[in-house]
Amino acid sequence: MASNCFSELKDRNFIYQTTDDEKIPEILNKGKNIFYAGFDPTADSLHVGHLLPVMAIRHLQSAGNIPIVLVGGATALVGDPSGKQEARPIMSKDKVAENAAAIKKQLASFIDTSNAIFVNNADWFCNMLYIDFLRDVGHRFSVNKMLTAESVKLRLETGLSFLEFNYMLLQAYDFYILNKEHRCTLQIGGQDQWGNIVAGVDLVRRMSSNEAYGMTMPLLTNDSGEKFGKTVAGAVWLDPKRTSIFDYYQFWRNTDDSQVEKLLKYFTVLPVEEIERLASLQAPAINRAKEILAFEATKLAHGQEAATKAYLAACSKFGYSDPKGEIETSSSIKSISADTGSIADLPTYKVSSANFADKGMWIVKLMTESGLCTSSSDARRLIKGGGAYVNDTRISDENATVRKEDFSKNALILKAGKKNVRRIVLEE
């Protein structure tokens, strides 16, 4: 299946570095090339910071290339030092295995499983003898060269354990195994993985004399230089039990104007020309581009129905950016009627009415327990900064209480800022 998928990736700004600027476009554009990306199961869910390689997989797969999705059931036991200021906490083998199963299930919702290979590197590492690994693989690595890798140099300043120092060897060996058993010729990953990827390319060539290549994607940050996917409440997770679908939608909807084009190119499959047109809209019309981004990103992660509910719930509370549908788009958002939104689709926290007997419930406690704030101190800061609202009334007193009379039909709206919302429902 011939295509020009490399140009598509380049137009969408996915390409940061390659080990061969001529050969990689050639093999990808032919289709049927087998490539891989790895995901270490350090938690039981991916977060939006993991989505860039996932979207690259989708583009490459749609052009006929075959992805190997590697879940690092073994490498997660070691911990990748790349981009980290300190070592990850060491997890039990059972917890890593549990996380690996959950992440594999999540990835399968983004990727066409009928044309993909799923592997877990625990299958070849966990029964391997250490001395055998040192003799077969370790002697092929120069410590002097390893010390020049950016991921290693950074950690040498704060302290790098011997456990983590092994990580580069393990990831390189993954590439060798996948090349040997599945004819995999390309590894993709974030730019912080460059040293590990190059080590794998080198190991494949040394151990088998086969062709091997690497390609990285840029690390995403916001305008303040902070890592993409973080909010005041923490990481934005794909698991709706960790981050509600409404909050997931709102994360994308609250994008800064300057980030809209970049995020539309990365996290939607809308045509590039349409994206550039949408991103050129001036305020307030640019908010329609943000609605489209939020809807499309939520649809990819959670499906059309969930994305529709989140969109309608948000618009019923905050208003529609393009109620008459005047801004042209190929997104399926255009077919959703603005008349069917329901405030009942807002993220809801149910609380016993007994909490509101007598003096009512402390606002700080309610904001924390409902998940709008991560701690009491976080809630106090929000209130002092003028960002806490009950039914659109700003709360300026951190000792304020919420009473039964604040509820209408056993419900009220609690907000942190103007766009992070909880519907609080009384239960008898």
N, C-alpha and C positions, 0 to 999 in steps of 0.2 A: 504494500500500500504506500505509494509515493506521496509525499506531502512536503510542506515547508515548515514543519513544526518548530525547528530551531529558530527560524525568523519570528515565528509567533511568540516563542518564549522571550526572544530578545526584545520584541516590540512591547511586551508586557513587563520588561525589566527584571526577568528572572535570572539572567546570566550575570554572574559576578566574575568568576574565574573558570578557566578550563585548562586541562593539561595538554590539549591539542586543539587549537582553534580551527584547523582545517578538517581533521578526521572526524571529530565529534558531530558537526553538522551533517557530514556525509552519512554516517551510520544511522543517525536518528531520522533523517529525512527519508531514508529507504524504508523505514518501518521494520517490524519484527526483530528489532534489536532488544536484547534482554539486559535490563538495567536494574539497579537496586537502590533502595533508601532504607536506612535503619532508624528504629525508634526504641529507645530504652524505656522500659516500663517502671519509671521511678515513682509513678502514682497510678491509681486505677482509672485515670482518665487523661486524655490529651487536653491541652488548652490551645487557645487560638494562636499562640506563638509557634505551635507545631504545624500550622496549616500551610505554610509556604511550600515545603516539599510535597505535601499531600496534593496541593493544586498543581504542582509541576508534574506529579505522577499522572494526574487526570489528563493533562494536555498531551503528555507523551503517549499515554495509553490510547487516547482518542485518535492518534496518528498511526496506530497499529503496532507500537512498541509494547513489549511485555514486561510489566514490573515484577520484581521480587520485593515483597514487603517483609523486611526482617524485624522481628521483635527481639530485643536483646535480653532474653531471659538470663543469660550468663553475664554479659557486660554490665547490666544494671547492678550486679552483685559487686562490681569493682568500682564503678563511678567514673564518668568522663570528666577530666579536669578542665576541658575546653570551655572558656568563657566564664569560669566559676572563680570566685574569690577564695572559697574554702571548700573542703571536701564535703561531699554529700553524706548524710547519715547512712550508716550501713544497715540494710534491711535484711530480714530473714529470707531464706530461700522460698518458704511457703508464700510469703507476702509478694515477692517478685513474681512467682508463678501465677498468683491470683491477679496481679496487675497486668501481666502479659496477656492473659485470657480476655480481660476486659478491653484492653487496647486493640487487640486483634479484631474484636467485635465492632469497635468504633470505626476502625479503618475500613472494614468491609462495607460500611454504609457509604463511603466516599468513592470506593474503587470497584470497578467491574470485576467481581471475583471469578467470573467464568474465563477471564483472560489474564489471570494474575497468579503468582506463586507466593504462598505465605510460608515463612520459615521462622524458626526460633533457634538462636545460636547456642542455647543450652543443649540442643541435641548433639552437637559435636564437641562442646567444651566440657560439659559437666562430668564426663567419664574419661577425660584425657589425662594422662599421666604428666605431671609437671616436668620431670626430667626429659621426657620425650619432646615436650613442647620447646624446652630450652635448646635441646640439641638440634631439632628440625627447623625451628623458627628463630629463636633468640640470637643465634650466631650470625644471622643475616642483617642484624640491626647494629648501627653504630651509635653508641651512647652520645658521642660528640655531636652527631647530626641530630639526634632526638632532642638534645638540649637547645637547639636553635629554633625549634618549633615555637610559635607564638604562645600556644596554649600552655606549654611547659615553662617558658620564660616568665610569663605572668605569675604562675603559681610558685616559682622558685622564690619570689619576693615574699610570699606569705606562708610558704611551707607546702611541699608536695610529698605525699607519702609514696613509698615504693609500690604500694597497691595500685595507686592511680597511675604511676609511671608505666605500669604494664599495659594500660588501656590501649595505647597506640598499637602495640603488638597484636592485641586481641582483635581490634577492628580490622587491621590489615589482614589477619588470617581469615576473618569472615569473607573478605573479598576473594582470597585465594580459594576457599571452599566453594563459594558460589560460582566462580569461574570454572572450577574443575567439574562440579556436579551439574551445573545448569547453563554453562557457556555464557555466563554474565560478563559483559565487557565494560560496563560503565557504572560508577557509583556517583550518586548525587547527594548533596547535603548543604547545610548552611556554611557561610564563609568561615565560621569558627572551626569547621571540620577540615579545613584545607590540609593541615599537617597530617591528620589521620588518613585522609583520602590519598594523598600523595604517597604515604607509606604503603598503603594497600596496592596502589598501582605498581610501585617498585617491587613489592613482594611477589605479586603475580608474575611479573616478568622474570624475576630471579628464579622462582621455583618451577615455572612451567614454560617460560619463554613465550607465553601467549600475549596477545594484545590486551591492554587494559587502559582505561581512561577515567578521568575524574572531572566533575563539574560542580561548582558551588553557586549558591544563591545568596544575595545580600541579607544581612541581619536587619530586621525591621526595628526602627525606633520612631517615637513621636517627635514633635517639633522641639521638645525639651531634651531630647537625647535619651529618654527613658525607654527601656525594653518594651516592645509591642506586646499587648495582651495583659497589661497590668492596670488595675484600677485601685481606687482608695480601699475597696473591699478585698483586694487581692487579685489572683489570677482569674481570667475568664475561661471557664472550663467548657468542654463539649458535653459533658454529662449533665443533663438537666437537674439531677439531684444535687449537684454542686453549684451550678449557675442556672437559674430558671430561664426558660426560653424567652420570657419577656425581657429579663435583664441582659440576656445574650443579644437580643435584637437591639436594645437600647445602647449597648456598648458600641455597636456599629453606627447607630443613628447619631450618636454624640460625637462622631468624628470631626476633627478640626477641618475647616474649609480647605486648608493647604494639603491635606492628606487624601482628599476624596479621589482624585485621579489615580494615585498610586494604589490605593486599596481596591478600587473598582477593577483595575487591571489585574491585580493579584488574586482577588477573592470572589470574582464573578467570571462567568464565561460570556458576558456581553461582548459584542464586537468592539475592537479597539477604537474605531472611528466614532462609534456611539458614545463610548466612555469619554473620549476627549471633548465631545460636544457637551455632554452632561456636566463635566467638570469645569467647563468654561462659563457656566451659568453664574450670574451675579446674585448676591443676596437680595431678596430672600429666596429666589428660585433655586439656589444651590441646595436648599433643604430637600428639594425633591430628589436630587441626586443622592443625598444621604439616605432618604427613605428607600430608594431603589437598592443601594448598597446593603442596607440592613436587611431588607426583605430577601435579596438574593443570597446573602451569606447565611441567613437563618434557614432558608430553604435547603441549601446544600447540607447543612448540619442536621436539620431536624425535620425536613420535609415541607411540602407545599402547605398542608393544612395547618401545621404549627406556625409557619411563617405568616400565614394569612391572619391567624388569630392574634399573633403578637402585633402585627401591623395595625389591625383594626383596634385593638385595645389601646395601643399608644396614641393613635389618631383620635380616638373617642375622648381621650383625656387631654391631649395637647393640640389637637387640630390637624387638618390635612394640609400638606404643602402645595398640593395641586388638585384641589377638589373637582375641578372641571376637566381634568385630564388633558390639559393643553400642551404639556411637555411630552414630546414623542419619545417612546422607548419600546424596545422589543421585549422587555421584562414582562412576565405574566402578572405583575402587580397592576398593570393597566386594566385588567379585566375584573378587578376586585371592586365591588360597589362600596362607596363611602357610607351607605345607609345601613350597613349590617354590623357595624362595630358595637361592641358591648363592653361596658366597664367591668363586667363579671369576668372577663378574660385577663384582667390585670393580675399580677402575681399576688396571691392571697395568703394571709397569715391568720389562722383561727386561734382565738384566745378565749378562755373561760370568763364568763360574765362575773364570776366571783372575784376576779382581780380588780373589778371596778366598783365593788361595794364600798360603802363609806367614803373614803377620801379619793378614790380613783387609783389609776396606775401611773407610776412615775414615767415621764416621757423618755428619759434616758434608758430605762429598762425596756420599754416597749420598742424603741428604735433598735436596740441591741438584739433582743429576742426575735424580732421579726426579720432580722438579717440585713436591715438597711445600714447598720453600722457594725464594725467588727468588735468593738469594745465600748465600755462606758466612757473612757477618755476620748475615744473617737467621736461618740455622740455629743459629749460636752463641747468639743471643739467645733462641731458642726453647728450646734445651737448658738454658741458665742459668735460664730461667723455669720449668723443670720441665714443659715441654709436649711433649717428644720421647719416643716409646715404640717399643720393638721387641718385638713379640709381647706387648703389654700390660705390659711391664716398662719403667718409666721410666728414661731415660738422663740422668744428671746430669753426666757427664764429657764435655766437648766434644772431648776427645782419644780417646774410646772408638772401638773398631773393631767392625764386624760380621763374624762369622766363619762359616765353612761350617756349624759345628755349631749355629748359631742357626736354620738352615733345617730345615723338616720337609717331606719329599717335595719338595725343591727350591723351597720357597716360605716366605716369612715376611710378616708384616704390619708395616708401618712407619706410624706415626701422628704427625701434627703437631697437638697438641691431642687432643681426644677424638673428633673427627668428620671430620678431614681425613686420608684413608687412601690408602695405596698397597700393593698386593700385589706384593712383589718376587719375581721368579722367576729362578732360575739357569738359564743356558743353557751347554751345553758348548761 
